[in-house]
């Protein structure tokens, strides 16, 4: 039996686990039900398991049959948390939790890594090293990777991880079953810009007697878009999107304060610093011109996801060996989404690898994206993901 045959043999079990996770999604770091479901799914396997107490993480170490104190270590990561999104997809395993949904496919990632644990456990004698299975909560903005790193996940085997890989499903853009990635920047850095202008409130009929902060923040929003296009090289990518405006209580009242919140995406550390400088200069300058005070908070949330070129080539070779060359695809450009697996890749050479999971009957160009309440993912990729996780570990440790 081949690895793919064995993966196909457990595909129903993986789909069942995925559906159970999908029905009961949990948000953030405290994933009690999800953590318990993973622990139950790993029960009976010869693994060294540590369940997080402060956060709902699970770290499992699989010792290879040919391991030693100098043997290499490979880390495989899956994220487990859901999003604060109300599901609008009519499937039998639809979310039963109001306002929560696995809209980014983390339920698939978790099930795939459980599958890899089973496949690798059955091949322990072939493994000349150790495998760390990193089941991570809080990927969606809760710094879950950083918390697990602080907790020692990169050294869970007793030695530092030598390589690290993560898989991520896509419900659009890439055809089902296609393995996609690229060397270098594969996903963006994400920052938050939070601006509050304070003036003097008053009656809407007498704006000259007040210091209205609303026109100031409106001007900031528009000026930032112009400044990005005028001061950032056209061949460098930077996206600034204002997602929230806040001001006032009634249309006849000039408020004391007004503000906005924006998301910033970049792919280069120098561009990232430049955007931060621009944001401060533009907002402070406009506030001064309007005679209002301004508080500017620029929060660096997640670094750019940088794939190691060697690890990326290795991942493509592994996928081609498993599935054939026709099912691999080099992304022409990075994605503007972010991933906190980037924090692992800052410390360990590795790669983020994407798997197309668009179901039949959906057009790749118009299918709902990750984070959409209408996002759907095909269960058929679960076995492929489990096999790819496993083969990455097997080849990585054999190669070393």
KELUM-439672 format. One record per residue (C-alpha): x, y, z; residue in one letter. Coordinates in steps of 0.05 Angstrom, whole numbers, padded with zeros to 5 digits, always signed. Each point is the difference from the previous one (the first is absolute). Layout:
# residues N
XYZA;...
# end
This chain:
# residues 400
+00000+00000+00000X;+00026+00069-00018X;-00005+00062+00042X;-00056+00026-00044X;-00037-00066+00007X;+00005+00004+00076X;-00022+00072+00000X;-00060-00017-00043X;-00016-00055+00050X;-00009+00049+00057X;-00034+00055-00041X;-00069-00015+00029X;+00028+00006+00071X;+00032+00067-00018X;-00064+00026-00030X;-00038-00021+00062X;+00049+00038+00044X;-00002+00060-00045X;-00076+00002+00002X;-00001-00005+00076X;+00049+00057+00005X;-00040+00040-00050X;-00065-00008+00038X;+00030+00026+00065X;+00050+00055-00020X;+00038+00037+00054X;+00034+00068-00006X;+00065+00025+00028X;+00047-00036+00048X;-00047-00037+00046X;-00020-00059-00043X;-00023-00050+00052X;-00045-00043-00045X;+00048+00002-00058X;+00060-00017+00043X;-00039-00059+00030X;-00021-00025-00069X;+00073+00001-00023X;+00023-00037+00063X;-00053-00053-00011X;+00020-00007-00073X;+00073-00011+00020X;-00017-00048+00056X;+00033-00068-00009X;+00058+00026-00042X;+00070-00004+00030X;+00010+00075+00007X;+00028+00046+00053X;-00059+00047+00009X;-00003+00066+00036X;-00067+00035+00005X;+00003+00075+00013X;-00029+00024+00066X;-00003+00075-00012X;-00018-00008-00074X;-00034-00056-00037X;+00062-00026-00035X;+00023-00071-00012X;+00073-00018-00012X;+00016-00072-00018X;+00069-00029-00012X;+00008-00063-00041X;+00067-00034+00012X;+00028-00034-00062X;+00023-00071+00003X;+00070+00021-00022X;+00007+00062+00043X;+00059+00023+00041X;+00021+00062+00039X;+00029+00029-00063X;-00058-00020-00046X;-00037+00055-00037X;-00069+00027+00019X;-00056+00022-00046X;-00060+00040+00024X;-00069-00005-00032X;-00051+00053+00020X;-00076+00004-00005X;-00042+00058+00026X;-00066-00017+00035X;-00040+00064+00015X;-00062+00026-00036X;-00023+00070-00017X;-00055+00046+00027X;-00041-00011-00064X;-00072-00025-00004X;-00002-00058-00049X;-00044+00008-00061X;+00016-00068-00032X;-00054-00052+00001X;+00039-00064+00014X;-00019-00058+00046X;+00057+00017+00048X;-00015+00075+00002X;+00024+00038+00061X;-00046-00005+00060X;+00033+00058+00034X;-00031+00067-00016X;+00051+00049-00026X;+00057-00049-00007X;+00023-00039-00061X;+00060-00037-00027X;+00003+00048-00058X;+00075-00007-00011X;+00005-00076-00003X;+00036-00011+00066X;-00046-00059+00013X;+00030-00033-00062X;+00072+00016+00022X;-00012-00031+00068X;-00030-00063-00030X;+00057-00006-00050X;+00053+00004+00055X;-00037-00052+00041X;+00001-00043-00062X;+00075+00011-00007X;+00010-00022+00072X;-00034-00066-00016X;+00038-00010-00066X;+00067+00017+00031X;-00012-00043+00061X;-00009-00059-00046X;+00067+00016-00033X;+00040+00015+00062X;+00055-00049-00019X;+00013+00040-00064X;+00012+00065+00038X;+00071+00020+00016X;-00017+00057+00046X;-00059+00031+00038X;-00064+00034-00023X;-00033+00056+00040X;-00074+00007-00014X;-00022+00072+00017X;-00075+00008+00009X;-00007+00075+00009X;-00057+00043+00026X;-00008+00074-00011X;+00027+00008-00071X;-00055+00051-00017X;+00031+00060+00034X;+00014-00029+00069X;+00075-00012-00007X;-00008-00074+00010X;+00065-00018-00035X;+00039+00049+00042X;-00030-00029+00064X;+00017-00071-00020X;+00071+00021-00019X;+00007+00034+00068X;-00025-00066+00030X;+00057-00038-00033X;-00034-00034-00059X;+00061+00009-00045X;+00042-00041+00048X;-00055-00050+00020X;+00042-00059-00024X;+00057+00020+00045X;+00037+00030-00060X;-00015+00060-00043X;-00043-00014-00061X;+00040-00002-00064X;-00057+00011-00049X;-00073+00020+00007X;-00060-00007-00047X;-00073+00022+00002X;-00057-00013-00047X;-00058+00048-00016X;-00062-00014-00042X;-00028+00049-00050X;-00074-00001-00022X;+00016+00040-00063X;+00059+00024-00043X;+00032-00070-00005X;-00034-00062-00029X;-00018-00056+00047X;+00058-00044+00019X;+00053+00047-00028X;+00060+00013+00045X;+00021+00073-00005X;+00055+00042+00032X;+00059+00043-00018X;+00069+00016+00029X;+00010+00064+00039X;-00061+00041+00019X;-00062-00043-00006X;-00047+00039+00046X;+00000+00072+00025X;+00019+00034+00064X;-00060+00029+00037X;-00002+00063+00042X;-00056+00039+00033X;-00007+00076-00004X;-00045+00031+00054X;-00011+00075-00002X;-00042+00044+00046X;-00008+00074-00011X;-00025+00044+00058X;-00030+00069-00011X;-00055+00039+00035X;-00072-00022-00008X;-00059+00046-00013X;-00064+00012-00038X;-00002-00023-00073X;-00030+00068-00017X;+00061+00037+00026X;+00063-00037-00022X;+00041+00064+00006X;-00009-00003+00075X;+00028-00070+00004X;+00061-00038-00024X;-00031-00055-00042X;+00043-00063-00002X;-00043-00034-00054X;+00027+00038-00061X;+00070-00012+00027X;-00006-00075+00002X;-00036-00001-00067X;+00058+00038-00031X;+00049-00048+00033X;-00034-00060-00031X;+00003+00029-00070X;+00070+00030+00007X;+00029-00066+00023X;-00022-00033-00064X;+00034+00054-00042X;+00063+00000+00043X;+00008-00076-00009X;-00003+00006-00076X;+00046+00062-00002X;+00053-00020+00050X;+00006-00076-00008X;+00035-00027-00062X;-00052-00024-00050X;+00037-00067-00003X;-00006-00010+00075X;-00066-00024+00029X;-00036+00035+00056X;-00074-00003+00016X;-00035+00045+00051X;-00074-00013+00011X;-00043+00038+00049X;-00048-00050+00029X;-00033+00041+00054X;-00021+00073+00010X;-00027+00024+00066X;-00030+00067+00018X;-00059+00033+00033X;-00067-00018+00030X;-00049+00044-00039X;-00001+00038-00065X;-00011+00067+00035X;+00060-00008+00046X;+00073+00014-00016X;+00037-00054+00040X;+00061+00010+00044X;+00036-00057-00033X;+00002-00038-00065X;+00045-00055-00025X;+00013-00058-00046X;+00034-00067-00001X;+00039-00027-00060X;+00036-00063-00021X;+00068+00006-00034X;+00030-00056-00042X;+00072+00000-00026X;+00052-00050-00025X;+00066+00034+00016X;+00028+00024+00067X;+00024+00066-00030X;-00069+00014-00030X;-00032-00018+00065X;+00042+00052+00037X;-00014+00052-00054X;-00076-00009+00005X;+00004+00009+00075X;+00038+00066-00010X;-00050+00023-00052X;-00059-00015+00045X;+00028+00041+00057X;+00020+00059-00045X;-00066+00003-00037X;-00046-00006+00061X;+00040+00048+00043X;+00005+00051-00055X;-00074+00000-00015X;-00018+00003+00074X;+00045+00061+00008X;-00033+00033-00060X;-00069-00011+00029X;+00019+00022+00070X;-00015-00067+00033X;+00041-00047+00041X;+00015-00069-00026X;+00021-00067+00030X;+00032-00047-00050X;+00012-00073+00018X;+00036-00044-00050X;+00002-00073+00021X;+00044-00051-00034X;-00044-00061+00002X;+00032-00054-00044X;+00064-00004-00040X;+00004-00018-00074X;-00003-00075-00012X;+00068-00015-00032X;+00010-00069-00030X;+00070-00027+00000X;+00019-00012-00073X;+00030-00068+00013X;-00059-00023+00042X;-00048+00025-00053X;+00036-00039-00054X;+00000-00061+00046X;-00076+00007+00011X;-00012+00003-00075X;+00044-00061-00012X;-00038-00037+00055X;-00068+00019-00029X;+00022-00020-00070X;+00024-00067+00026X;-00067-00012+00033X;-00049+00029-00050X;+00037+00014-00065X;+00028+00064-00030X;-00068+00020-00028X;-00026+00014+00070X;+00053+00050+00021X;-00004+00075-00014X;+00048+00057+00015X;-00039+00062+00021X;+00019+00059-00043X;-00006+00048+00058X;-00011-00002+00076X;-00069-00001+00031X;-00021+00062+00039X;-00028-00042+00057X;+00044-00011+00061X;+00022-00061+00040X;+00030-00004+00069X;+00039-00061-00023X;+00046+00056-00022X;+00025+00002+00072X;+00022-00072-00006X;+00034+00015-00067X;+00038+00057+00032X;+00036-00052+00042X;-00002-00064-00040X;+00011-00010-00075X;-00063-00026-00031X;-00060+00015-00044X;-00074+00015+00000X;-00033-00043-00053X;-00071+00011-00027X;-00050-00052-00024X;-00058+00015-00046X;-00065-00023+00032X;-00053+00030-00046X;-00060-00047-00006X;-00032-00021-00066X;-00049+00050-00028X;+00039+00061+00023X;+00039+00047-00045X;+00071+00013+00025X;-00006+00074-00017X;-00067+00012+00034X;-00001-00052+00056X;-00004+00031+00070X;+00068+00011+00032X;+00028-00019+00067X;-00035+00039+00056X;-00065+00005-00040X;-00064-00025+00034X;-00012-00037-00066X;+00068-00034-00004X;-00002-00075-00014X;+00056-00051-00001X;+00001-00069-00032X;+00012-00059+00048X;+00036-00038-00055X;+00064+00038+00014X;+00004-00026+00071X;+00036-00064-00019X;+00047+00038-00046X;+00018+00049+00055X;+00013-00056+00050X;+00044-00036-00051X;+00038+00064-00018X;+00014+00017+00073X;+00025-00071+00010X;+00044-00002-00062X;+00031+00066+00017X;+00021-00028+00067X;+00023-00067-00028X;+00042+00030-00055X;+00027+00056+00044X;+00026-00048+00052X;+00024-00052-00050X;+00036+00054-00039X;+00037+00025+00061X;
# end
